[in-house]
C-alpha cells in the first residue's frame, strides 16, 4: 500500500495536519523535511495533546510531531513489516530507503473488522423539560434528527467504530425506548438496560451495572451528537493510563466590559471586551473499571463529583479535547439546529 497524500512538510501548521488527518482514512500524518526525508509522525493523540498545551492552531508541526517515528526499511520483507506493526501496536508503517525517503506505507493485515468488548453506557432517563412540548409524549433521546431517533444515531455511530455492547440507563417513558430497541438484535448490537427507580445523576446508575466490568467503559449523555472517533478516545484513555478521561470542548465568551490589569495601585493595561476561551465538560467520559468502585451504590451522584473525588485522591485523570462536530440538544433551538446540521455535516458518518 502506498499513499503519498499522507505526507506533510514540517514547515506546515497544526491546522494543516488536522485537516490532512481528518480527511484521511489513515488517521496519521508522516512528516517530511525539505529533502523529503522522514522526520516524524503526527497522530490524533498528538493533535489533542497539542491543543491542550498550545491552544493554537498555528503552532508549527515541529512542536507537535513524534520525532522518533517507527519505520521499516526497503531491505526488509513484508513479513518484517507486519511483525513491526504488531510489535508496536500501530496500523501503518512508513517504509524508507537509505536516504530516509518514504517509498511506501504498509498497513496492518486485518482479517476482519475490529470489534471492541468495551461497554457504552448511555444516559437516557432525563425528563427533557427544556424541550417541551416535544417531550410531553416522547423521551428526549427518541426525538428524531433527520429520519432517526437521536439515540439510534448515537448507537449506530458507536457501532461504526466497532463498539456493539450498550447499556441504556432509562427512567422517563422508558417503555418507548425499550419497545423500540429491545435487546438490540435488529440493530446488530447488544443492549442491556438499567432501570432507575429514582434520579441517580450522570454517574449513580453505574453502581447498578449487573456484571463485573473488566474493560474501560464509555459514558455519554443521550442527547449529544458528535463526530468524535470513539476508537481514538479509547486509544487516548489507554495511552495516558488514566482512571478517568473527560471529553472537553473549547467554549468562547466575551466579557462585556473593559478588563484592567494592575500592579498594586498602578494601571498597567486596559483590554476592551476581551474574548475568553475555556475548556468545558462535553458530557462524554471513559472510566476504567477501578473508578466505578468509588461511586456510591444506588445514590444520586454526578460525573463531576466522581472526577473531583478521583482528583482529590491524586489518581490519574485526563482530558480529551474535542475539535470535531458536537451538539448538546438541550433546548428547542439546539434541536432545530441539529436537524439543519444533520445532512450538511454527515453526523452519522
VENQUI-V989124 format. One record per residue. N is the residue number from 0. RES is the residue in one letter. PHI is phi in whole degrees, 0 to 359 (NA if undefined). NEAR is the number of other C-alpha atoms within 8 Angstrom. Layout:
BEGIN
n->N res->RES phi->PHI near->NEAR
n->N res->RES phi->PHI near->NEAR
END
This chain:
BEGIN
n->0 res->X phi->NA near->6
n->1 res->X phi->213 near->7
n->2 res->X phi->214 near->7
n->3 res->X phi->286 near->6
n->4 res->X phi->292 near->5
n->5 res->X phi->266 near->12
n->6 res->X phi->267 near->9
n->7 res->X phi->217 near->11
n->8 res->X phi->284 near->10
n->9 res->X phi->298 near->12
n->10 res->X phi->282 near->8
n->11 res->X phi->286 near->10
n->12 res->X phi->254 near->11
n->13 res->X phi->302 near->13
n->14 res->X phi->300 near->8
n->15 res->X phi->298 near->8
n->16 res->X phi->288 near->13
n->17 res->X phi->299 near->9
n->18 res->X phi->297 near->8
n->19 res->X phi->297 near->10
n->20 res->X phi->293 near->15
n->21 res->X phi->297 near->7
n->22 res->X phi->258 near->6
n->23 res->X phi->241 near->9
n->24 res->X phi->287 near->5
n->25 res->X phi->285 near->8
n->26 res->X phi->60 near->9
n->27 res->X phi->206 near->11
n->28 res->X phi->242 near->14
n->29 res->X phi->255 near->13
n->30 res->X phi->267 near->14
n->31 res->X phi->236 near->14
n->32 res->X phi->268 near->11
n->33 res->X phi->296 near->7
n->34 res->X phi->269 near->5
n->35 res->X phi->65 near->9
n->36 res->X phi->266 near->11
n->37 res->X phi->295 near->12
n->38 res->X phi->236 near->12
n->39 res->X phi->177 near->12
n->40 res->X phi->225 near->12
n->41 res->X phi->230 near->14
n->42 res->X phi->248 near->11
n->43 res->X phi->303 near->10
n->44 res->X phi->296 near->8
n->45 res->X phi->300 near->11
n->46 res->X phi->296 near->12
n->47 res->X phi->292 near->11
n->48 res->X phi->295 near->8
n->49 res->X phi->293 near->10
n->50 res->X phi->299 near->11
n->51 res->X phi->290 near->8
n->52 res->X phi->278 near->6
n->53 res->X phi->264 near->7
n->54 res->X phi->54 near->7
n->55 res->X phi->213 near->6
n->56 res->X phi->269 near->8
n->57 res->X phi->260 near->7
n->58 res->X phi->295 near->10
n->59 res->X phi->292 near->11
n->60 res->X phi->304 near->12
n->61 res->X phi->305 near->7
n->62 res->X phi->273 near->6
n->63 res->X phi->254 near->12
n->64 res->X phi->286 near->12
n->65 res->X phi->277 near->9
n->66 res->X phi->273 near->7
n->67 res->X phi->234 near->6
n->68 res->X phi->289 near->8
n->69 res->X phi->276 near->6
n->70 res->X phi->212 near->8
n->71 res->X phi->248 near->11
n->72 res->X phi->246 near->9
n->73 res->X phi->298 near->9
n->74 res->X phi->284 near->4
n->75 res->X phi->272 near->8
n->76 res->X phi->266 near->7
n->77 res->X phi->297 near->6
n->78 res->X phi->295 near->6
n->79 res->X phi->298 near->8
n->80 res->X phi->297 near->12
n->81 res->X phi->294 near->10
n->82 res->X phi->297 near->8
n->83 res->X phi->292 near->9
n->84 res->X phi->300 near->14
n->85 res->X phi->287 near->9
n->86 res->X phi->299 near->6
n->87 res->X phi->260 near->6
n->88 res->X phi->54 near->6
n->89 res->X phi->239 near->8
n->90 res->X phi->262 near->7
n->91 res->X phi->223 near->10
n->92 res->X phi->230 near->13
n->93 res->X phi->284 near->13
n->94 res->X phi->251 near->13
n->95 res->X phi->245 near->15
n->96 res->X phi->265 near->10
n->97 res->X phi->295 near->6
n->98 res->X phi->264 near->6
n->99 res->X phi->69 near->8
n->100 res->X phi->272 near->10
n->101 res->X phi->287 near->12
n->102 res->X phi->262 near->10
n->103 res->X phi->194 near->11
n->104 res->X phi->237 near->12
n->105 res->X phi->255 near->11
n->106 res->X phi->258 near->9
n->107 res->X phi->292 near->10
n->108 res->X phi->290 near->5
n->109 res->X phi->240 near->5
n->110 res->X phi->280 near->4
n->111 res->X phi->203 near->4
n->112 res->X phi->294 near->6
n->113 res->X phi->290 near->5
n->114 res->X phi->241 near->7
n->115 res->X phi->271 near->7
n->116 res->X phi->277 near->8
n->117 res->X phi->298 near->10
n->118 res->X phi->279 near->13
n->119 res->X phi->244 near->13
n->120 res->X phi->261 near->12
n->121 res->X phi->247 near->12
n->122 res->X phi->272 near->13
n->123 res->X phi->232 near->14
n->124 res->X phi->259 near->11
n->125 res->X phi->290 near->10
n->126 res->X phi->282 near->8
n->127 res->X phi->64 near->10
n->128 res->X phi->302 near->6
n->129 res->X phi->286 near->7
n->130 res->X phi->255 near->11
n->131 res->X phi->292 near->8
n->132 res->X phi->272 near->5
n->133 res->X phi->299 near->9
n->134 res->X phi->259 near->13
n->135 res->X phi->291 near->7
n->136 res->X phi->240 near->5
n->137 res->X phi->226 near->10
n->138 res->X phi->293 near->18
n->139 res->X phi->306 near->13
n->140 res->X phi->292 near->10
n->141 res->X phi->260 near->10
n->142 res->X phi->294 near->12
n->143 res->X phi->271 near->8
n->144 res->X phi->247 near->11
n->145 res->X phi->68 near->7
n->146 res->X phi->244 near->5
n->147 res->X phi->228 near->9
n->148 res->X phi->298 near->11
n->149 res->X phi->309 near->15
n->150 res->X phi->297 near->10
n->151 res->X phi->295 near->8
n->152 res->X phi->299 near->11
n->153 res->X phi->297 near->12
n->154 res->X phi->297 near->8
n->155 res->X phi->294 near->10
n->156 res->X phi->294 near->10
n->157 res->X phi->300 near->11
n->158 res->X phi->300 near->10
n->159 res->X phi->296 near->7
n->160 res->X phi->258 near->9
n->161 res->X phi->98 near->11
n->162 res->X phi->252 near->13
n->163 res->X phi->237 near->14
n->164 res->X phi->250 near->11
n->165 res->X phi->241 near->12
n->166 res->X phi->234 near->12
n->167 res->X phi->258 near->12
n->168 res->X phi->268 near->14
n->169 res->X phi->244 near->15
n->170 res->X phi->205 near->12
n->171 res->X phi->296 near->8
n->172 res->X phi->49 near->9
n->173 res->X phi->298 near->11
n->174 res->X phi->299 near->6
n->175 res->X phi->292 near->9
n->176 res->X phi->293 near->12
n->177 res->X phi->293 near->8
n->178 res->X phi->290 near->7
n->179 res->X phi->283 near->6
n->180 res->X phi->263 near->10
n->181 res->X phi->48 near->9
n->182 res->X phi->267 near->8
n->183 res->X phi->91 near->10
n->184 res->X phi->301 near->8
n->185 res->X phi->291 near->6
n->186 res->X phi->254 near->7
n->187 res->X phi->61 near->7
n->188 res->X phi->223 near->12
n->189 res->X phi->251 near->10
n->190 res->X phi->234 near->12
n->191 res->X phi->246 near->8
n->192 res->X phi->231 near->8
n->193 res->X phi->246 near->11
n->194 res->X phi->266 near->8
n->195 res->X phi->273 near->11
n->196 res->X phi->271 near->5
n->197 res->X phi->204 near->5
n->198 res->X phi->292 near->6
n->199 res->X phi->240 near->13
n->200 res->X phi->75 near->10
n->201 res->X phi->275 near->10
n->202 res->X phi->232 near->13
n->203 res->X phi->303 near->16
n->204 res->X phi->295 near->13
n->205 res->X phi->295 near->8
n->206 res->X phi->290 near->12
n->207 res->X phi->260 near->9
n->208 res->X phi->303 near->9
n->209 res->X phi->285 near->4
n->210 res->X phi->247 near->4
n->211 res->X phi->300 near->5
n->212 res->X phi->271 near->8
n->213 res->X phi->254 near->5
n->214 res->X phi->237 near->9
n->215 res->X phi->304 near->12
n->216 res->X phi->242 near->13
n->217 res->X phi->271 near->12
n->218 res->X phi->230 near->12
n->219 res->X phi->212 near->12
n->220 res->X phi->293 near->11
n->221 res->X phi->277 near->11
n->222 res->X phi->239 near->12
n->223 res->X phi->249 near->13
n->224 res->X phi->240 near->13
n->225 res->X phi->206 near->9
n->226 res->X phi->255 near->10
n->227 res->X phi->300 near->7
n->228 res->X phi->278 near->7
n->229 res->X phi->292 near->8
n->230 res->X phi->293 near->8
n->231 res->X phi->289 near->9
n->232 res->X phi->297 near->9
n->233 res->X phi->298 near->10
n->234 res->X phi->301 near->8
n->235 res->X phi->296 near->10
n->236 res->X phi->300 near->13
n->237 res->X phi->289 near->8
n->238 res->X phi->297 near->7
n->239 res->X phi->277 near->7
n->240 res->X phi->62 near->7
n->241 res->X phi->272 near->13
n->242 res->X phi->278 near->12
n->243 res->X phi->210 near->14
n->244 res->X phi->236 near->13
n->245 res->X phi->250 near->14
n->246 res->X phi->283 near->13
n->247 res->X phi->229 near->13
n->248 res->X phi->224 near->11
n->249 res->X phi->278 near->11
n->250 res->X phi->239 near->8
n->251 res->X phi->256 near->8
n->252 res->X phi->213 near->7
n->253 res->X phi->250 near->8
n->254 res->X phi->282 near->10
n->255 res->X phi->279 near->6
n->256 res->X phi->226 near->7
n->257 res->X phi->283 near->10
n->258 res->X phi->264 near->10
n->259 res->X phi->250 near->9
n->260 res->X phi->242 near->8
n->261 res->X phi->229 near->9
n->262 res->X phi->233 near->7
n->263 res->X phi->57 near->4
n->264 res->X phi->274 near->5
n->265 res->X phi->272 near->6
n->266 res->X phi->280 near->8
n->267 res->X phi->264 near->8
n->268 res->X phi->199 near->7
n->269 res->X phi->231 near->8
n->270 res->X phi->247 near->8
n->271 res->X phi->280 near->7
n->272 res->X phi->45 near->10
n->273 res->X phi->291 near->11
n->274 res->X phi->268 near->8
n->275 res->X phi->253 near->8
n->276 res->X phi->232 near->8
n->277 res->X phi->223 near->7
n->278 res->X phi->270 near->8
n->279 res->X phi->234 near->8
n->280 res->X phi->297 near->9
n->281 res->X phi->259 near->8
n->282 res->X phi->78 near->10
n->283 res->X phi->231 near->11
n->284 res->X phi->220 near->11
n->285 res->X phi->230 near->13
n->286 res->X phi->235 near->14
n->287 res->X phi->283 near->12
n->288 res->X phi->308 near->12
n->289 res->X phi->300 near->8
n->290 res->X phi->294 near->11
n->291 res->X phi->296 near->10
n->292 res->X phi->295 near->8
n->293 res->X phi->267 near->7
n->294 res->X phi->267 near->12
n->295 res->X phi->298 near->9
n->296 res->X phi->289 near->7
n->297 res->X phi->52 near->9
n->298 res->X phi->234 near->7
n->299 res->X phi->295 near->9
n->300 res->X phi->203 near->13
n->301 res->X phi->263 near->11
n->302 res->X phi->299 near->9
n->303 res->X phi->301 near->6
n->304 res->X phi->297 near->8
n->305 res->X phi->296 near->12
n->306 res->X phi->296 near->10
n->307 res->X phi->298 near->8
n->308 res->X phi->294 near->8
n->309 res->X phi->297 near->12
n->310 res->X phi->296 near->10
n->311 res->X phi->296 near->7
n->312 res->X phi->268 near->6
n->313 res->X phi->60 near->6
n->314 res->X phi->270 near->9
n->315 res->X phi->281 near->10
n->316 res->X phi->245 near->12
n->317 res->X phi->220 near->10
n->318 res->X phi->239 near->8
n->319 res->X phi->240 near->11
n->320 res->X phi->287 near->11
n->321 res->X phi->263 near->11
n->322 res->X phi->247 near->6
n->323 res->X phi->278 near->7
n->324 res->X phi->303 near->10
n->325 res->X phi->208 near->9
n->326 res->X phi->217 near->9
n->327 res->X phi->264 near->8
n->328 res->X phi->270 near->11
n->329 res->X phi->259 near->10
n->330 res->X phi->226 near->8
n->331 res->X phi->302 near->9
n->332 res->X phi->296 near->6
n->333 res->X phi->294 near->11
n->334 res->X phi->296 near->11
n->335 res->X phi->295 near->8
n->336 res->X phi->293 near->8
n->337 res->X phi->299 near->11
n->338 res->X phi->293 near->10
n->339 res->X phi->292 near->8
n->340 res->X phi->284 near->10
n->341 res->X phi->309 near->12
n->342 res->X phi->279 near->9
n->343 res->X phi->290 near->6
n->344 res->X phi->255 near->7
n->345 res->X phi->53 near->8
n->346 res->X phi->306 near->11
n->347 res->X phi->265 near->9
n->348 res->X phi->263 near->5
END
